[in-house]
């Protein structure tokens, strides 16, 4: 069986409650610094979609000692690479450079999170750029399909809005909204700092204390923004009518499982066989290879702190739309009722076991793996235990888990296409709601 040996890791909690993980990976003279704020897009206030994501960018556009131009020059002078983003469960600030520059790299990150000034001019420009990008995305039918699917599945919950916001919500956001998000959530005991690379442990912890020891400690409160997602009893179909399209974008699925679910690993293997394994998957074999309805089809799922989405995605000429939906439903029904073959299971296990070591090749990859188990409270032992858990997945286990988490009769089906071509045929799938694309965009 494949085994993985983690690099040497030491953990310390600073006096303000900030958890620090130092990871010694000395193959290259590099270091990666990541500050994870355990507050993501699900913490956007009602009606303020995009608040978390814009806050992450805004704090990098001006601090008490640096303008946005100076920030760019300082990062460039170090030959470093910097990124930031807000996900659904957390926000991240990442910088990678030479190990000898650790102190300078961490000072830049601390400047962002401790001393942002939220300059009004930068905010106006940022908001303008975001609105322009969202307007541009309206022409991308795949983006519209993704967002409509998530809205239909998670509507009424903190997962029910676009991560980057809508045109309307971004227009309504103020710089004060971003300052409020920063003040409420960028707190030491809501954060984890990980430093991976060619480091000395004691020096690393001293530098962390020097630059982030002044981060404010927050009020005691849960990292989990808990909420329930209503169970669906019947299938629901939403069509976004775009008469200019010759192809339909199709999304099918529902809410699935949490990242902490004991079924997660089995579900991961099952999904690979169903639609996550590229050309070896059942959906690709049937819908593309045998029937020629599409160039690509896949299934994917995302376990979050709360149940995340399970979605099947594809596209096809308008005239094949209902036939494709029918075939997908048929494949899924057979999959959950008949299970998988021993050969399919072996191939999926070999893929995950064979590729696992590559997930620890670089400081960036190591940081990503460790931060995931930190975010979801899985413990570092879960990383070394992963090969054993994958090896223990059985055909019977997949049959049980898919029957527990995949419900094709309750699928949400979103189609973006010219519904004049398939309007009559689609009615057999379930209750149909048809929305004109132009009217939908007018509501954005």
C-alpha positions as CSV (number, residue, x, y, z in Angstrom):
1,X,0.0,0.0,0.0
2,X,1.2,3.6,-0.8
3,X,2.5,5.4,2.3
4,X,3.2,9.1,2.7
5,X,5.7,10.7,5.1
6,X,4.8,14.2,6.1
7,X,7.6,16.8,6.4
8,X,8.5,17.8,10.0
9,X,5.8,20.1,11.4
10,X,5.7,22.1,14.6
11,X,2.7,24.0,15.9
12,X,2.3,26.9,18.3
13,X,-0.5,29.2,19.3
14,X,0.5,32.8,19.8
15,X,-0.7,34.8,22.9
16,X,-3.4,36.4,20.8
17,X,-4.8,33.0,19.8
18,X,-3.3,32.9,16.3
19,X,-2.4,29.3,15.4
20,X,0.9,28.9,13.6
21,X,2.1,25.8,11.7
22,X,5.8,25.7,10.7
23,X,6.6,23.0,8.1
24,X,10.2,22.2,7.2
25,X,10.5,21.4,3.5
26,X,14.1,22.0,2.5
27,X,14.3,20.7,-1.1
28,X,14.5,24.2,-2.4
29,X,15.6,27.5,-0.8
30,X,11.9,28.7,-0.9
31,X,9.3,29.6,1.6
32,X,5.5,29.9,1.3
33,X,3.5,31.9,3.7
34,X,-0.3,31.5,3.9
35,X,-2.6,33.3,6.3
36,X,-6.0,31.6,6.3
37,X,-9.0,33.6,7.7
38,X,-11.7,31.1,8.6
39,X,-14.4,33.4,7.2
40,X,-15.4,33.1,3.6
41,X,-18.2,34.1,1.2
42,X,-20.8,32.4,3.3
43,X,-20.3,35.2,5.9
44,X,-21.4,37.9,3.3
45,X,-24.1,40.0,4.9
46,X,-27.6,39.7,3.4
47,X,-27.9,41.6,0.2
48,X,-24.1,42.1,0.1
49,X,-22.9,39.3,-2.2
50,X,-19.2,39.8,-3.0
51,X,-18.4,41.5,0.4
52,X,-15.8,38.9,1.5
53,X,-14.2,38.5,-1.9
54,X,-13.9,42.3,-2.4
55,X,-12.6,42.8,1.1
56,X,-9.7,40.3,0.4
57,X,-8.7,42.4,-2.6
58,X,-9.3,45.7,-1.0
59,X,-6.9,45.2,1.9
60,X,-4.1,44.7,-0.6
61,X,-4.6,48.1,-2.3
62,X,-3.3,50.4,0.4
63,X,-1.9,50.2,3.9
64,X,-0.7,52.8,6.4
65,X,2.8,52.6,5.0
66,X,2.2,51.5,1.4
67,X,0.2,52.6,-1.6
68,X,-1.0,50.0,-4.1
69,X,1.9,50.9,-6.4
70,X,4.4,50.5,-3.5
71,X,3.0,47.2,-2.6
72,X,3.5,45.9,-6.2
73,X,7.1,47.3,-6.2
74,X,8.0,45.7,-2.9
75,X,6.7,42.3,-4.0
76,X,8.4,42.6,-7.3
77,X,11.7,43.6,-5.7
78,X,11.7,40.3,-3.7
79,X,10.9,38.2,-6.8
80,X,7.9,37.0,-4.9
81,X,4.5,35.7,-6.0
82,X,1.4,36.9,-4.2
83,X,-2.3,35.8,-4.4
84,X,-5.5,36.3,-2.4
85,X,-9.0,35.0,-2.7
86,X,-12.1,34.3,-0.7
87,X,-13.6,30.8,-0.9
88,X,-16.8,29.6,0.6
89,X,-15.3,28.5,4.0
90,X,-12.3,30.7,4.3
91,X,-10.2,33.6,2.8
92,X,-6.5,33.2,2.0
93,X,-3.5,35.5,1.6
94,X,-0.5,33.7,0.1
95,X,3.0,34.8,-0.8
96,X,6.0,32.7,-1.9
97,X,9.6,33.8,-2.3
98,X,13.2,33.0,-1.2
99,X,13.5,31.5,2.3
100,X,16.0,34.3,3.2
101,X,13.3,36.8,2.7
102,X,10.8,35.3,5.1
103,X,10.8,38.3,7.4
104,X,10.0,40.7,4.5
105,X,7.3,38.4,3.1
106,X,5.5,38.0,6.4
107,X,5.8,41.8,7.1
108,X,3.9,42.4,3.8
109,X,1.1,39.9,4.7
110,X,0.8,41.4,8.2
111,X,0.6,44.9,6.7
112,X,-2.4,43.8,4.6
113,X,-4.4,42.3,7.4
114,X,-3.4,44.6,10.3
115,X,-3.1,48.0,8.7
116,X,-5.3,48.4,5.5
117,X,-6.6,51.9,4.8
118,X,-9.4,51.2,2.3
119,X,-8.6,54.2,0.1
120,X,-11.8,55.4,-1.5
121,X,-10.2,55.9,-5.0
122,X,-8.9,52.4,-5.0
123,X,-12.3,51.1,-3.9
124,X,-14.1,52.9,-6.7
125,X,-11.8,51.5,-9.3
126,X,-12.0,48.0,-7.8
127,X,-15.8,48.1,-7.8
128,X,-15.8,49.4,-11.4
129,X,-13.5,46.5,-12.5
130,X,-15.7,43.9,-10.7
131,X,-18.9,45.3,-12.3
132,X,-17.2,45.3,-15.8
133,X,-16.2,41.7,-15.3
134,X,-19.6,40.6,-14.1
135,X,-21.2,42.3,-17.2
136,X,-18.7,40.4,-19.4
137,X,-19.6,37.2,-17.7
138,X,-23.2,37.6,-18.7
139,X,-22.2,36.6,-22.2
140,X,-20.7,33.3,-20.9
141,X,-23.5,30.8,-20.9
142,X,-21.5,28.4,-18.8
143,X,-21.1,31.0,-16.0
144,X,-24.8,31.8,-16.1
145,X,-25.6,28.0,-15.8
146,X,-23.2,27.5,-12.9
147,X,-24.6,30.5,-10.9
148,X,-28.2,29.7,-11.6
149,X,-27.6,26.1,-10.5
150,X,-26.1,27.2,-7.2
151,X,-28.8,29.8,-6.6
152,X,-31.5,27.2,-7.2
153,X,-29.9,24.5,-4.9
154,X,-28.8,26.8,-2.1
155,X,-31.2,29.8,-2.4
156,X,-32.2,31.1,1.0
157,X,-28.9,30.0,2.6
158,X,-25.5,31.7,2.8
159,X,-24.4,29.5,-0.1
160,X,-27.1,30.9,-2.4
161,X,-25.3,33.8,-4.0
162,X,-22.4,34.2,-6.4
163,X,-19.0,34.3,-4.6
164,X,-17.9,37.4,-6.6
165,X,-21.3,39.1,-6.2
166,X,-23.9,40.3,-8.6
167,X,-23.9,43.5,-10.6
168,X,-26.6,44.9,-8.3
169,X,-24.9,43.8,-5.0
170,X,-21.5,45.1,-6.0
171,X,-23.0,48.4,-7.1
172,X,-24.7,48.7,-3.7
173,X,-21.5,47.8,-1.7
174,X,-19.7,50.7,0.1
175,X,-16.2,50.9,1.3
176,X,-17.6,50.9,4.8
177,X,-19.1,47.4,4.1
178,X,-15.6,46.1,3.4
179,X,-14.2,47.7,6.5
180,X,-16.9,46.1,8.5
181,X,-16.1,42.7,7.2
182,X,-12.5,43.2,7.9
183,X,-13.1,44.4,11.5
184,X,-15.5,41.5,12.3
185,X,-13.6,38.6,10.8
186,X,-9.9,39.3,10.4
187,X,-9.2,38.3,14.0
188,X,-6.4,36.2,15.4
189,X,-8.4,33.4,16.8
190,X,-10.3,33.1,13.5
191,X,-7.0,32.6,11.6
192,X,-4.3,30.0,10.9
193,X,-0.8,30.9,9.7
194,X,1.2,28.3,7.8
195,X,4.9,28.7,6.8
196,X,6.3,26.0,4.6
197,X,9.9,25.8,3.3
198,X,13.6,26.0,4.2
199,X,13.1,27.3,7.7
200,X,14.3,27.2,11.3
201,X,11.4,26.5,13.6
202,X,12.3,28.9,16.4
203,X,13.2,31.8,14.1
204,X,9.9,31.2,12.3
205,X,7.8,31.4,15.4
206,X,9.7,34.5,16.6
207,X,9.0,36.3,13.2
208,X,5.3,35.3,13.4
209,X,5.1,36.8,16.9
210,X,6.8,39.9,15.8
211,X,4.6,40.7,12.8
212,X,1.2,39.1,13.8
213,X,1.3,39.1,17.5
214,X,-0.5,42.5,17.5
215,X,-3.5,41.0,15.6
216,X,-6.6,41.5,17.6
217,X,-8.2,38.6,19.4
218,X,-11.8,38.2,18.6
219,X,-14.8,37.4,20.7
220,X,-15.4,33.7,21.3
221,X,-17.5,32.3,18.5
222,X,-17.9,29.3,16.2
223,X,-15.9,29.0,12.9
224,X,-18.9,27.2,11.5
225,X,-21.7,29.3,10.1
226,X,-24.2,26.5,10.5
227,X,-27.4,26.4,8.5
228,X,-29.7,23.8,7.0
229,X,-30.4,23.1,3.3
230,X,-34.0,22.1,2.6
231,X,-34.4,18.6,1.3
232,X,-36.1,18.4,-2.1
233,X,-38.7,15.8,-2.8
234,X,-39.1,16.3,-6.5
235,X,-37.1,17.3,-9.5
236,X,-37.0,21.0,-10.5
237,X,-36.2,22.3,-13.9
238,X,-35.2,25.9,-14.7
239,X,-34.6,27.0,-18.3
240,X,-32.8,30.2,-19.1
241,X,-34.1,31.0,-22.6
242,X,-31.4,32.4,-25.0
243,X,-32.6,32.3,-28.6
244,X,-29.1,33.3,-29.8
245,X,-27.5,30.0,-28.6
246,X,-27.1,26.9,-30.8
247,X,-25.9,24.8,-27.8
248,X,-27.4,24.3,-24.3
249,X,-25.4,24.4,-21.1
250,X,-26.7,21.8,-18.7
251,X,-26.2,21.5,-14.9
252,X,-27.8,18.7,-12.8
253,X,-27.5,17.8,-9.2
254,X,-28.2,18.9,-5.6
255,X,-26.6,19.5,-2.3
256,X,-24.5,16.5,-1.2
257,X,-22.1,16.1,1.8
258,X,-20.0,18.0,4.3
259,X,-16.2,17.8,4.1
260,X,-16.2,16.2,7.5
261,X,-18.6,13.4,6.5
262,X,-17.4,9.9,7.2
263,X,-18.6,9.1,3.7
264,X,-16.3,11.6,2.0
265,X,-13.5,9.3,0.8
266,X,-15.9,6.7,-0.5
267,X,-18.0,9.4,-2.3
268,X,-14.8,10.7,-3.9
269,X,-13.9,7.3,-5.3
270,X,-17.5,6.9,-6.5
271,X,-17.6,10.2,-8.2
272,X,-14.4,9.4,-10.1
273,X,-16.1,6.4,-11.6
274,X,-19.3,8.2,-12.3
275,X,-18.0,11.4,-13.9
276,X,-14.9,12.7,-12.3
277,X,-12.4,10.4,-14.0
278,X,-12.3,12.0,-17.5
279,X,-12.5,9.5,-20.3
280,X,-12.6,6.5,-18.0
281,X,-15.9,7.7,-16.3
282,X,-19.3,6.3,-17.1
283,X,-20.9,9.5,-18.1
284,X,-18.1,10.3,-20.6
285,X,-18.2,6.7,-22.0
286,X,-22.0,6.8,-22.5
287,X,-22.8,10.4,-23.4
288,X,-19.7,11.3,-25.4
289,X,-18.1,8.1,-26.6
290,X,-21.2,6.0,-27.4
291,X,-23.8,8.6,-28.3
292,X,-21.6,11.5,-29.5
293,X,-23.9,14.1,-27.8
294,X,-21.1,16.2,-26.3
295,X,-17.3,16.8,-26.3
296,X,-17.2,16.8,-22.5
297,X,-19.3,15.8,-19.5
298,X,-18.2,15.5,-15.9
299,X,-19.5,15.2,-12.3
300,X,-17.9,16.9,-9.4
301,X,-18.7,17.6,-5.8
302,X,-17.3,19.9,-3.1
303,X,-17.5,19.1,0.6
304,X,-17.7,22.3,2.6
305,X,-18.4,23.0,6.3
306,X,-22.0,22.7,5.4
307,X,-23.2,20.3,2.6
308,X,-21.7,21.4,-0.7
309,X,-22.8,20.9,-4.3
310,X,-22.8,17.7,-6.3
311,X,-23.2,18.7,-10.0
312,X,-23.1,17.1,-13.4
313,X,-22.0,19.5,-16.1
314,X,-22.2,19.3,-19.9
315,X,-23.2,21.0,-23.1
316,X,-24.8,19.9,-26.3
317,X,-26.6,21.2,-29.4
318,X,-30.1,22.4,-28.5
319,X,-31.8,19.6,-30.3
320,X,-30.1,17.0,-28.1
321,X,-30.8,18.7,-24.8
322,X,-33.6,16.5,-23.5
323,X,-31.9,13.4,-24.8
324,X,-28.8,14.2,-22.9
325,X,-30.7,14.9,-19.7
326,X,-32.5,11.5,-20.1
327,X,-29.2,9.7,-20.6
328,X,-27.6,11.3,-17.6
329,X,-30.5,10.4,-15.4
330,X,-30.4,6.8,-16.8
331,X,-26.6,6.5,-16.1
332,X,-27.0,7.9,-12.6
333,X,-30.0,5.6,-11.8
334,X,-28.1,2.5,-12.9
335,X,-25.0,3.7,-11.0
336,X,-26.7,4.1,-7.6
337,X,-28.8,0.9,-8.0
338,X,-26.3,-1.5,-9.5
339,X,-23.0,-0.2,-8.2
340,X,-19.5,-0.4,-9.7
341,X,-17.4,-3.2,-11.0
342,X,-14.2,-4.4,-9.4
343,X,-12.2,-3.1,-12.3
344,X,-13.7,0.4,-12.0
345,X,-13.0,0.4,-8.3
346,X,-9.4,-0.7,-8.8
347,X,-8.7,1.9,-11.5
348,X,-10.2,4.7,-9.3
349,X,-8.1,3.6,-6.2
350,X,-5.0,3.4,-8.3
351,X,-5.5,6.9,-9.6
352,X,-5.8,8.4,-6.1
353,X,-3.1,6.3,-4.5
354,X,-0.7,6.8,-7.5
355,X,-1.2,10.6,-7.5
356,X,-1.2,11.2,-3.8
357,X,2.5,11.7,-3.3
358,X,2.5,14.5,-6.0
359,X,0.2,16.5,-3.7
360,X,3.3,17.1,-1.4
361,X,5.9,18.0,-4.0
362,X,6.2,21.7,-3.4
363,X,5.7,24.2,-0.6
364,X,2.5,25.4,-2.3
365,X,1.0,21.9,-2.5
366,X,2.1,21.0,1.1
367,X,0.5,24.2,2.4
368,X,-2.8,23.5,0.5
369,X,-3.1,20.0,1.9
370,X,-2.3,21.0,5.5
371,X,-4.6,24.0,5.4
372,X,-7.5,21.9,4.2
373,X,-7.3,19.5,7.2
374,X,-6.8,22.5,9.5
375,X,-9.9,24.3,8.1
376,X,-12.2,21.3,8.6
377,X,-10.6,20.1,11.8
378,X,-9.6,16.7,10.3
379,X,-6.2,16.6,12.0
380,X,-2.8,16.0,10.4
381,X,-3.1,12.3,10.9
382,X,-5.8,12.2,8.3
383,X,-3.2,13.1,5.7
384,X,-1.0,10.0,6.4
385,X,-4.1,7.9,6.9
386,X,-5.6,8.8,3.5
387,X,-4.0,5.9,1.4
388,X,-5.3,3.4,3.9
389,X,-8.8,4.8,3.8
390,X,-8.9,4.8,0.0
391,X,-7.6,1.2,-0.1
392,X,-10.4,0.1,2.2
393,X,-13.2,1.4,-0.2
394,X,-15.3,-1.5,-1.4
395,X,-18.0,-2.0,-4.0
396,X,-20.6,-2.5,-1.3
397,X,-19.4,0.7,0.4
398,X,-19.9,2.7,-2.8
399,X,-23.4,1.2,-3.3
400,X,-24.4,2.2,0.2
401,X,-22.9,5.7,0.1
402,X,-24.2,6.7,-3.3
403,X,-27.7,5.5,-2.3
404,X,-27.4,7.7,0.7
405,X,-26.3,10.9,-1.1
406,X,-27.4,10.9,-4.7
407,X,-31.1,11.3,-5.6
408,X,-31.7,11.8,-9.3
409,X,-35.5,12.1,-8.7
410,X,-34.7,15.2,-6.6
411,X,-32.1,16.7,-9.1
412,X,-32.2,20.4,-9.8
413,X,-31.8,20.7,-13.6
414,X,-30.6,24.1,-15.1
415,X,-30.5,24.5,-18.9
416,X,-29.3,27.7,-20.6
417,X,-30.2,27.5,-24.3
418,X,-32.8,28.1,-27.0
419,X,-35.8,26.5,-25.4
420,X,-38.0,26.9,-28.5
421,X,-36.1,23.8,-29.8
422,X,-37.0,21.6,-26.8
423,X,-39.8,23.3,-24.9
424,X,-42.4,20.5,-25.3
425,X,-40.0,17.6,-24.7
426,X,-38.5,19.1,-21.5
427,X,-41.9,19.1,-19.7
428,X,-41.7,15.4,-18.9
429,X,-38.7,16.0,-16.7
430,X,-40.6,17.8,-14.0
431,X,-42.0,21.2,-13.1
432,X,-40.4,23.7,-15.5
433,X,-39.7,27.3,-14.9
434,X,-38.7,29.3,-18.0
435,X,-36.9,32.7,-17.6
436,X,-36.0,34.9,-20.5
437,X,-32.3,35.7,-20.4
438,X,-32.7,39.4,-20.9
439,X,-35.2,39.6,-18.1
440,X,-32.8,37.6,-15.8
441,X,-29.9,39.9,-16.6
442,X,-32.1,42.9,-15.9
443,X,-32.5,41.6,-12.3
444,X,-28.7,41.3,-11.8
